[in-house]
Amino acid sequence: MSPTLVAILMIALVIGSLFVKRVPMQYALYIVPVFCALLLGYSFTEIGDMFIKQVNTAMQAAGYMCLFAMIYFNMLSQTGMFNTLVKGLLRVTRGRMNIFIVMAMTSLIAAIGMLTATVVTAYLIVFPIMLPFYKKMKFDCASAMIIAQTAIAAMCFLPWGIAVVNSSMYAGVNALELSQRLIPVALCFIPVIVLQWIYFGFQHKRSGGLMSIEWTDEDAAETPDAAGKGKKEDFSRPKLFWFNLIVFAVVIALLSLNVMPAYLVFILASFVTIVVDYPNPADCKKLLAQAGNRFFNTLMMLIGISFFIGIFQGTGMVQSLAESTINSVPEFLTRYIHIILGVVIVVVIRFIPNRIYNSMYPVLVAIGARFGLAGTDVIAPFVCNMTLATGSSPFTATTHVGTSLLDLDINEYCNKAAVIQTVSNIAILALAILVGAIR
């Protein structure tokens, strides 16, 4: 069978399983790709090799970091450091908060967290801090994640970020030049972020949520832990607030400077937190179990995504589908194919892993060169906007981390996010074209 037809069949079967909801998504991602690879004539041994290779890549890129980051941030949340930070933020507003301040804080903290160039870390920073406000004001957590994701996407121009590094490698362009080229595109996110605040503020009011609150010490005491549950035991360490804050600042600095692998940073940070905050082995065991339960679901999904992507890419389906997509564009629209593909990126990646776009980059750069476009011009519509798309896709491990932190159903979240981010993406691209940031 044609790899393109099998790719379409595989995608259709996975999407169908999402709508039927009779099979857990993880198992759909395990079984369907194997079946499709067998249709293409691959043996079980070859399929296993593709899978193991992708799992190793995924674990090295995100898995180990997720595990130790969840351990560290679960402990940090339990120490009460985030509660104290919330109280400090409230002193600025004298205990009064409104929904627009909450949304602005979500965007700002998420953007600051993205200085680490890691979406998972940004989530692990912003959501434990802001979740008490969402719950108190009855603010939709899916809306909060969309707002955070948009701010994170705007920060994807950072030259040390994986988005720029990967895109520059696929497209064969200089990473620093691409980063500089993306700054005007990133600035186009700002008015769209403000429009999102207005839209979600209106939706929040219409749903009957609280528009403003008075935050008290009793509210802070009810702050949930990192797993989103009420505290059954008191693991708080208020006397160690400054110590934990300094360690946290060092972690962010090390991640930003990229002086060592991210998972090693979190291993060291969790070790220091255990030794100083939780020297009692019984306390440590309970906190590790909490983080382990959360990581298990993420790991299961990471393995499923590795099955899908490993076979999707290893069998040549992704290259075949990418070429078919490019060849289907009429000749007179070829000059604008990078913009056309940029417009539909959220919808496409809602159902297909983002590797399909990555595989198109070399061809798109070659096409753009025929019309006098530099490689960075061709890639400009994709890098930051890709994060809007991957943040609305169940095929991205980071989406599962974010929805887990906010206790959201991932399919319901992705359905909502895909609509909002499609509109946001089109608005960003339209503005970028108007100001000349995208050619």
C-alpha positions, -999 to +999 in steps of 0.1 A: +000+000+000+010+036-005+026+052+026+004+082+021-028+062+022-016+042+052-007+075+069-042+088+063-057+055+075-036+056+107-046+092+115-082+084+108-082+054+131-066+073+160-090+102+155-119+079+154-109+062+186-108+097+203-144+103+193-157+068+201-140+068+235-142+031+238-105+026+238-080+045+260-061+069+238-028+054+250-038+020+236-050+035+204-016+050+199+000+016+208-020-007+185-030+014+154+006+024+143+017-013+147-012-024+125-004+002+099+033-006+099+024-043+093+003-032+063+035-015+048+054-048+051+075-041+082+083-069+106+077-068+143+115-065+148+117-035+126+087-020+143+102-025+177+135-009+166+115+022+154+096+024+187+127+020+209+146+046+190+118+071+194+112+063+231+149+069+238+147+102+220+115+112+238+128+102+272+161+121+266+143+152+254+114+153+279+108+121+299+136+123+324+131+160+329+094+155+335+100+128+361+125+148+382+107+181+376+075+167+389+093+154+420+110+187+426+079+209+420+057+186+440+080+190+470+084+227+464+046+232+463+043+212+496+068+234+513+043+263+510+067+285+491+042+292+463+016+301+490+039+326+504+046+340+469+008+343+464+005+363+496+033+386+485+016+392+451-016+400+470+001+426+491+007+446+459-031+446+453-040+448+490-057+414+489-080+424+460-078+405+427-099+407+396-101+383+367-081+405+344-052+407+368-053+369+372-051+365+334-023+390+331-004+373+359-009+340+341+006+354+309+035+371+327+045+342+349+043+318+320+064+340+298+090+343+326+089+306+330+096+301+293+130+318+298+140+283+307+131+274+270+111+244+283+073+244+281+070+218+308+090+239+332+069+270+323+038+250+332+053+237+364+061+273+374+029+291+365+001+267+374+010+258+410+012+296+417-020+305+399-042+275+405-056+288+439-068+319+421-085+299+393-104+278+419-113+307+441-127+327+412-142+297+394-121+305+363-121+278+336-087+261+338-088+253+301-090+290+294-061+296+318-040+270+300-047+286+266-037+320+279-005+305+294+002+286+261-001+317+240+024+336+262+048+306+261+045+305+223+054+342+221+087+334+239+097+307+214+120+331+196+147+324+222+178+312+205+185+286+232+150+272+228+143+238+213+118+254+189+145+275+172+172+249+174+150+222+158+136+244+132+170+258+122+183+222+119+154+210+097+155+242+075+193+244+073+194+280+086+215+297+114+197+294+148+207+330+159+196+345+126+163+327+129+158+339+165+164+375+155+141+371+125+113+359+149+113+388+173+089+409+152+066+379+149+067+374+186+057+410+192+026+403+171+014+380+199+010+408+224-023+423+210-037+389+205-029+380+241-048+411+252-078+401+230-078+367+246-080+383+281-110+403+269-127+373+253-121+350+283-131+377+307-164+380+289-169+343+289-160+341+326-186+368+335-213+351+313-207+317+331-212+333+365-176+333+377-164+358+402-150+389+386-131+400+417-122+385+451-108+394+485-080+370+493-076+360+529-052+339+549-080+312+551-080+310+513-042+306+512-045+277+538-068+259+513-043+260+485-042+226+468-009+208+464+007+203+430-015+173+422-046+195+426-058+178+458-063+191+493-034+185+517-040+156+540-007+161+559+012+193+567+044+192+548+048+230+548+082+245+558+075+283+563+108+288+581+127+276+550+110+299+526+141+319+517+162+288+513+137+273+489+132+305+470+170+308+465+172+271+453+143+278+430+160+309+415+192+289+410+172+262+392+157+288+368+191+303+362+207+270+354+179+261+331+182+294+313+219+292+310+217+256+298+249+247+316+238+211+322+209+188+311+176+199+326+169+165+342+202+168+361+193+203+374+160+188+388+178+158+403+201+181+422+173+205+432+151+177+445+181+161+463+188+194+481+151+199+489+149+164+504+180+168+525+170+202+539+132+202+539+124+165+543+152+146+560+126+122+575+125+092+552+087+087+558+079+122+545+102+118+515+086+085+506+051+100+506+061+129+485+079+107+460+048+085+457+026+116+449+050+126+421+052+091+409+014+088+405+013+119+384+043+109+363+028+074+355+000+089+333+025+111+316+049+082+309+021+061+295+012+089+271+048+095+262+052+058+252+020+060+231+032+092+213+066+074+207+048+045+191+029+069+168+057+092+159+084+065+156+063+045+131+049+076+114+085+088+107+104+055+105+082+040+078+084+071+056+048+080+060+056+115+072+078+123+042+052+108+018+023+127+033+043+160+034+052+157-003+016+149-012+005+180+007+030+203-010+022+188-045-015+194-040-011+232-038-019+249-071+012+264-089+000+300-087-002+296-048+033+281-045+049+315-036+026+316-005+027+280+005+045+287+037+018+312+047-010+288+037+005+260+058+010+285+086-027+294+086-039+258+090-011+247+114-033+245+145-060+225+128-035+201+112-014+195+144-046+189+164-048+156+146-013+150+133+021+151+151+041+183+143+068+162+126+049+166+094+057+203+093+093+197+103+097+173+074+084+200+050+109+226+059+137+217+035+112+216+006+096+248+016+130+266+019+139+254-016+106+266-030+110+300-012+145+304-027+129+304-062+110+335-052+139+353-035+128+344+000+155+336+026+152+304+046+144+324+078+115+341+059+100+308+050+103+294+085+091+326+103+053+317+102+059+283+120+083+285+149+064+305+175+030+296+161+039+259+162+037+261+200+001+273+197-006+242+177+014+216+198-002+231+229-036+221+214-026+186+204-029+153+224+002+141+205+024+164+225+037+152+258+038+187+273+000+191+267-005+161+290+017+177+317-003+209+316-037+192+316-025+170+344-015+199+366-049+216+360-069+183+363-084+187+328-096+161+304-071+163+276-096+157+247-121+183+260-092+207+264-078+201+230-112+206+213-116+240+230-080+251+226-078+242+189-107+265+181-094+294+201-058+290+190-068+287+153-084+321+155-054+335+175-030+320+150-047+336+120-049+369+138-011+368+146-002+359+111-025+386+096-009+412+118+026+399+111+019+402+073+006+437+077+037+449+096+060+430+073+072+405+099+061+377+076+067+379+038 
